Amino acid sequence: MKTKVISIAVICLLFISCNKNKSIVVTTDDYHAAIDNVTQIMIHDIFSPPVASRIFVYPNIAAYEVIAQNSKTYTSLQNQLNGLDSIPKLDPKSGVNQPVAALIAHMELSKQLVFSEEMVEKFRDSLYQKWNDENEEEFLISKEYGLKVAEHIKKWMGQDNYKQTRTMSKFSVYANQPGRWQPTPPAYMDAVEPHWGEIRTMVLDSASQFKPVPAFAFSLDKKSPFFKEVQEVYDISKEMIKKGDNSEEIKIAQFWDCNPYVSVSQGHMMFAKKKITPGGHWMGIVKIASKKSKADFAKTVFAYTKTSIGIFDGFISCWDEKFKSNVVRPETVINQNIDENWKPLLQTPPFPEYTSGHSVVSMCSASILTSVFGDNFAYTDDTELQFGLPNRKFASFDAAAKEAAMSRLYGGIHYKAAIVNGIDLGQNVGDFIVGKLKMIKK
């Protein structure tokens, strides 16, 4: 009997020992959760769309670079992204669990890019405890490498001119210059990120590499191209009101609103309704596509990284044009010249009109996602469920991008030229990134 008890004890110890030596398993759901966590923090902290694109891209690049080390499928982005050199080399015999190290690098950089660091730490610490319990030795080795990579990417990130733009001057507004952008109701906020075009691009040679055709010249002549576009915005909004809340155009505008800061006034109080940014919405679409296609961990990181690079460069390109062309918003022109009581369906964002950021970023994302998941990738978008909006179905990424672009006309915040030319700009940026980046080994 005593021998039997000893034998059972030995078996139990062997089982525990073997279990401790098993490699840590990191799932695609873990990576999706890390992205979702950052998205929720950005909603909480209220980051502008351009800044949000920066918060997404650097952690994804760090994670991707870990996965690309010694990979038979994926190629490092060193010397492909502007200014990025080789990360610390990974010895295949080191015992590093690459998915663990990738996620650690992602979380470490995310923590440094947001205000609410404790929200990243809470998510991180739950994984750290789990991984430590599963295989302490592997976890510690992987953590050491992941933090080294994060530090390397952090130094590169610090050279992108972001810090310098924090101290640059505000955008000058001159009330006596018709046709130029003016702050809009209800908050009359200063223009957001007027120097974003000076941020270092990832793949583009410069912010103005794909400069769109010029915006229509400002004119109050009713026969002019500009004023016809103003009238179109006004007429469409009136038709939508006649149709009521069941209007498909209203549903589309609301679904793609993606305004991180909507000012709401009640009496003497003003507060904000928070939502995801356009980039956050497309990160949600990456998740949907990755899950539907059953992408493995490496492909999931690859999809997020390539798309976030496009979103980042797309915003730089778009913002560069916005503050050069400096076009007035429809709300300003309509209130001053057609109907002083008119309000757009969506709240006008605080920056110049031309080109449409949604159009540029959405089309750029669609181009890149098509390169990853293929043409005519049908999916159901549930990204906006958290804001009480129903799912929408799309036959392709292109179809979604074009709907997102047109949503800005329905919302009353863009003229059609900014949308059409924004789509072209986004397509050019996306196609250039797809053609230039070599992330898959042949």
C-alpha positions in Angstrom: 0.0 0.0 0.0 2.8 2.4 0.9 4.6 1.6 -2.4 1.4 2.4 -4.3 1.0 5.8 -2.5 4.7 6.7 -3.3 4.2 5.7 -7.0 1.1 7.9 -7.3 3.0 10.8 -5.7 5.9 10.3 -8.1 3.5 10.3 -11.1 1.9 13.5 -9.9 5.2 15.2 -9.5 6.3 14.1 -13.0 3.0 15.4 -14.4 3.4 18.8 -12.7 7.0 19.0 -13.9 6.1 18.1 -17.5 3.2 20.5 -17.4 5.6 23.3 -16.2 7.9 22.6 -19.1 5.2 22.8 -21.8 5.5 25.8 -24.0 3.2 28.7 -23.4 0.3 28.9 -25.8 -0.6 32.4 -27.1 -3.8 32.5 -29.2 -5.0 35.0 -31.8 -7.7 35.9 -29.3 -5.0 37.2 -27.0 -3.7 39.5 -29.7 -7.2 40.7 -30.6 -7.8 41.3 -26.9 -4.7 43.5 -26.7 -5.8 45.6 -29.7 -9.3 45.9 -28.2 -7.9 47.0 -24.9 -5.9 49.7 -26.5 -8.9 50.8 -28.5 -11.0 51.1 -25.4 -8.3 53.1 -23.7 -8.1 55.5 -26.6 -11.9 56.0 -26.3 -11.4 56.7 -22.6 -8.5 59.0 -23.1 -10.0 60.8 -26.2 -7.2 60.7 -28.7 -7.7 62.4 -32.1 -7.8 60.2 -35.2 -4.2 61.1 -36.3 -2.7 60.5 -32.9 -4.7 57.3 -32.5 -3.2 56.0 -35.7 0.3 56.4 -34.1 -0.8 54.5 -31.0 -1.9 51.6 -33.2 1.0 51.4 -35.5 4.2 51.3 -33.4 3.1 48.5 -31.0 2.0 46.4 -34.0 5.3 46.9 -35.8 7.1 45.8 -32.6 5.1 42.7 -32.4 5.5 42.0 -36.1 9.3 42.4 -36.0 9.4 39.7 -33.2 7.3 37.3 -35.3 9.4 38.0 -38.5 12.6 36.9 -36.7 13.8 33.6 -38.2 10.4 33.2 -40.0 10.1 31.1 -43.1 7.1 33.2 -44.2 7.4 36.9 -43.1 10.2 39.4 -43.8 11.4 42.0 -41.4 10.5 45.6 -42.0 14.0 46.9 -41.3 15.2 49.2 -44.0 11.6 49.1 -45.5 10.1 51.6 -43.1 11.7 55.0 -43.0 14.5 55.1 -40.4 13.9 51.6 -39.0 17.0 49.4 -38.6 17.4 45.9 -37.4 15.9 45.0 -34.0 18.0 42.8 -31.6 18.6 39.5 -33.3 16.9 36.4 -31.9 18.9 33.3 -31.4 16.7 30.3 -32.4 18.2 28.3 -29.5 17.4 31.0 -26.9 14.2 29.5 -25.8 12.2 32.6 -26.6 8.5 32.0 -27.2 8.0 34.5 -30.1 4.2 35.0 -29.7 4.7 35.8 -26.0 7.6 38.2 -26.8 5.6 39.8 -29.5 2.6 40.5 -27.3 4.9 41.8 -24.5 6.5 44.2 -26.9 3.1 45.3 -28.1 1.8 45.9 -24.5 5.0 47.7 -23.4 4.8 50.2 -26.3 1.0 50.6 -25.9 1.5 51.5 -22.3 3.9 54.3 -23.2 1.7 55.8 -25.9 -1.6 56.3 -23.8 -2.5 58.3 -20.8 -4.2 55.6 -18.8 -1.2 53.4 -18.4 -2.8 51.5 -15.6 -5.5 50.1 -18.0 -2.7 48.5 -20.1 -0.9 47.3 -16.9 -4.1 45.6 -15.7 -4.5 43.7 -18.9 -0.7 42.9 -19.1 -0.4 41.7 -15.5 -3.2 39.1 -16.0 -1.3 37.6 -18.9 2.0 37.8 -17.1 0.6 35.8 -14.2 -0.9 33.2 -16.5 2.3 32.8 -18.5 4.4 32.7 -15.4 2.3 29.9 -14.0 2.4 27.9 -17.3 6.2 28.1 -17.8 8.2 30.6 -15.7 11.5 30.0 -17.4 10.1 30.5 -20.9 8.1 33.5 -19.8 11.1 35.3 -18.3 13.3 34.7 -21.3 10.6 35.8 -23.7 9.8 38.9 -21.6 13.5 39.9 -21.6 13.6 39.8 -25.4 10.2 41.4 -25.9 11.2 44.4 -23.7 14.5 44.7 -25.7 12.5 44.9 -28.9 10.1 47.4 -27.4 13.0 49.6 -26.4 14.5 49.5 -29.9 11.2 50.5 -31.5 10.7 53.2 -28.9 14.0 54.9 -29.9 13.0 54.8 -33.5 9.5 56.1 -32.7 11.0 59.0 -30.7 12.5 60.3 -34.0 9.3 60.7 -35.9 8.9 64.4 -35.1 5.8 63.9 -32.8 7.4 65.5 -29.8 8.4 68.5 -31.8 4.9 69.0 -33.1 3.6 69.2 -29.5 5.2 72.6 -29.1 4.4 74.1 -32.5 2.0 77.0 -32.9 -1.8 76.7 -33.2 -3.4 77.0 -36.6 -4.1 80.6 -37.4 -7.7 81.5 -38.3 -8.6 84.7 -40.1 -12.3 85.6 -40.1 -11.9 88.0 -43.0 -10.7 85.3 -45.4 -13.9 83.7 -46.9 -13.4 80.1 -48.0 -10.9 79.3 -45.3 -11.7 77.0 -42.4 -13.4 78.5 -39.4 -14.1 76.7 -36.0 -17.6 75.2 -36.0 -20.3 74.7 -33.4 -21.0 73.7 -30.7 -17.5 73.8 -29.1 -15.7 75.9 -31.7 -12.5 74.0 -31.0 -9.1 74.8 -32.3 -8.0 72.9 -35.4 -6.7 69.4 -34.4 -3.1 68.5 -35.3 -2.3 71.3 -37.8 1.3 70.0 -38.1 0.6 66.3 -38.6 1.8 66.5 -42.1 5.3 67.0 -40.6 5.3 63.6 -38.9 7.7 61.1 -40.4 5.9 58.7 -42.8 6.4 55.0 -42.7 6.5 54.1 -46.4 5.6 57.2 -48.3 8.6 59.2 -49.6 6.8 62.4 -48.3 3.5 63.5 -47.0 2.6 65.1 -50.3 3.8 62.3 -52.5 0.3 61.7 -53.8 -1.1 65.2 -53.7 -4.8 65.2 -54.8 -6.2 67.6 -57.5 -6.9 71.0 -56.1 -10.2 71.7 -54.3 -12.8 73.8 -56.1 -12.1 77.5 -55.7 -14.4 79.2 -53.1 -17.3 81.1 -54.7 -20.8 82.2 -53.7 -21.9 82.3 -57.3 -24.7 79.8 -57.5 -23.5 78.5 -60.8 -19.9 77.8 -59.6 -18.7 74.2 -58.9 -18.0 75.1 -55.3 -21.4 76.5 -54.5 -23.2 73.6 -56.3 -21.4 71.3 -53.9 -22.5 73.4 -51.0 -26.1 73.3 -52.2 -25.8 69.5 -52.7 -24.9 69.0 -49.1 -27.9 71.1 -48.0 -30.4 69.4 -50.4 -29.3 65.9 -49.4 -29.8 66.7 -45.7 -33.3 68.0 -46.4 -34.2 64.9 -48.3 -32.9 62.7 -45.5 -35.0 64.6 -43.0 -38.1 63.9 -45.1 -37.4 60.2 -45.1 -37.0 60.1 -41.3 -35.0 57.8 -39.1 -35.5 54.9 -41.5 -33.4 56.7 -44.1 -30.6 54.4 -45.3 -28.4 57.5 -45.7 -28.9 58.3 -42.0 -28.0 54.8 -41.0 -24.9 54.9 -43.1 -23.8 58.2 -41.7 -24.4 57.1 -38.1 -22.6 53.8 -38.6 -19.4 55.5 -39.9 -19.5 58.5 -37.6 -16.4 57.5 -35.7 -16.0 60.9 -34.0 -13.9 60.4 -30.8 -15.2 63.6 -29.2 -18.8 64.7 -29.8 -19.6 67.8 -27.7 -23.1 67.7 -26.1 -24.6 70.9 -24.5 -27.3 70.7 -21.9 -28.1 74.0 -20.3 -24.9 75.4 -18.9 -23.1 72.0 -19.1 -21.0 70.6 -21.9 -19.8 67.0 -22.0 -18.4 64.6 -24.5 -19.8 61.4 -26.1 -16.9 59.2 -26.9 -16.5 56.8 -29.9 -13.8 55.0 -31.7 -11.7 56.8 -34.4 -11.8 55.8 -38.1 -8.6 53.9 -37.6 -10.1 52.1 -34.6 -13.1 51.0 -36.8 -10.7 49.6 -39.4 -8.7 47.8 -36.7 -12.0 46.2 -35.8 -12.5 45.1 -39.4 -9.0 43.5 -39.3 -10.2 41.5 -36.3 -13.4 40.4 -38.2 -11.4 39.4 -41.3 -8.7 37.6 -39.3 -11.3 35.6 -37.4 -13.4 34.7 -40.4 -10.4 33.5 -42.4 -9.1 31.6 -39.4 -5.7 33.4 -39.6 -3.0 32.0 -37.3 -1.2 34.2 -34.8 1.5 35.3 -37.2 -0.9 36.2 -40.0 -3.1 38.1 -37.6 -0.2 40.2 -36.4 0.8 40.7 -40.1 -2.7 41.9 -41.0 -2.9 44.4 -38.1 0.6 45.7 -38.8 0.2 46.2 -42.6 -3.2 47.9 -42.1 -2.0 50.2 -39.3 0.9 51.3 -41.4 -1.5 52.3 -44.2 -3.8 54.1 -41.7 -0.8 56.0 -40.3 0.6 57.1 -43.7 -3.0 57.8 -44.9 -3.6 60.3 -42.1 -0.3 62.1 -42.6 -1.0 62.4 -46.4 -4.6 63.6 -45.7 -3.7 66.1 -43.0 -0.9 67.5 -45.0 -3.5 68.4 -47.7 -6.1 69.6 -45.2 -4.0 72.3 -43.8 -2.5 73.4 -47.1 -5.8 73.7 -48.9 -7.6 75.0 -45.8 -11.1 74.6 -47.1 -14.1 75.8 -45.2 -16.7 73.3 -43.9 -20.2 73.1 -45.3 -21.8 74.0 -42.0 -20.0 77.4 -42.0 -21.0 78.3 -45.6 -24.6 77.1 -45.3 -25.2 78.9 -42.0 -23.8 82.2 -43.5 -25.4 82.0 -46.9 -28.3 79.6 -47.1 -29.9 78.7 -43.8 -28.6 80.1 -40.5 -30.4 77.4 -38.5 -29.2 74.4 -40.4 -27.2 71.7 -38.6 -25.4 68.7 -40.1 -26.6 65.2 -39.1 -23.1 64.6 -37.7 -21.1 67.0 -35.6 -18.5 68.7 -37.8 -14.9 67.6 -36.7 -12.5 70.4 -35.8 -10.2 70.6 -38.8 -10.3 71.8 -42.5 -12.5 70.0 -45.0 -10.4 68.9 -48.0 -9.8 65.9 -48.4 -12.1 63.6 -46.4 -10.1 61.7 -43.8 -12.6 58.8 -43.8 -12.3 58.5 -47.5 -8.5 58.5 -47.5 -8.0 56.1 -44.6 -10.9 53.8 -45.5 -9.8 53.3 -49.1 -6.1 52.9 -48.0 -7.2 50.2 -45.5 -9.4 48.5 -48.1 -6.5 48.3 -50.5 -4.2 46.7 -47.9 -6.8 44.3 -46.5 -7.6 43.1 -50.0 -3.9 42.3 -50.5 -4.0 40.3 -47.3 -7.4 38.5 -47.5 -8.2 38.7 -51.1 -10.8 40.3 -53.4 -14.6 40.2 -52.6 -14.0 39.2 -49.0 -17.6 39.4 -47.7 -18.1 40.1 -44.0 -20.5 41.4 -41.4 -19.2 44.5 -39.5 -20.3 44.5 -35.9 -17.7 47.1 -34.8 -20.3 49.6 -33.8 -22.5 47.3 -31.7 -20.9 48.7 -28.5 -22.4 52.1 -29.5 -25.9 50.7 -30.0 -25.7 50.6 -33.8 -26.7 47.4 -35.8 -24.4 45.3 -37.9 -23.8 46.1 -41.6 -22.9 43.6 -44.3 -20.4 44.2 -47.0 -19.4 42.3 -50.1 -15.8 43.5 -50.0 -13.5 45.9 -48.2 -13.8 48.3 -51.2 -17.5 48.4 -50.8 -17.2 49.2 -47.1 -14.6 51.9 -47.8 -16.7 53.6 -50.4 -19.7 53.5 -48.1 -17.6 55.0 -45.3 -16.5 57.8 -47.7 -20.1 58.6 -48.8 -21.2 58.7 -45.2 -19.5 62.0 -44.8 -21.7 63.6 -47.5 -24.8 62.1 -45.8 -23.5 63.4 -42.4 -23.3 66.9 -43.8 -19.6 67.5 -43.1 -18.0 67.1 -46.5 -18.5 68.1 -50.1 -18.5 65.4 -52.7 -15.2 66.5 -54.2 -13.4 65.8 -50.9 -14.9 62.3 -50.9 -14.2 61.4 -54.5 -10.7 62.8 -54.5 -10.1 61.4 -51.0 -10.9 57.9 -52.3 -8.4 58.4 -55.0 -5.7 59.6 -52.6 -6.4 56.6 -50.2 -6.2 54.2 -53.1 -2.9 55.6 -54.3 -1.4 55.5 -50.7 -2.7 51.9 -50.2 -1.5 50.6 -53.5 1.9 52.2 -53.0 2.3 50.5 -49.6 1.1 47.2 -51.0 3.6 47.4 -53.9 6.6 48.6 -51.9 6.5 46.6 -48.7 7.9 43.1 -49.0 6.5 41.4 -46.0 5.9 37.9 -47.4 8.8 35.7 -48.5 8.5 34.2 -52.0 
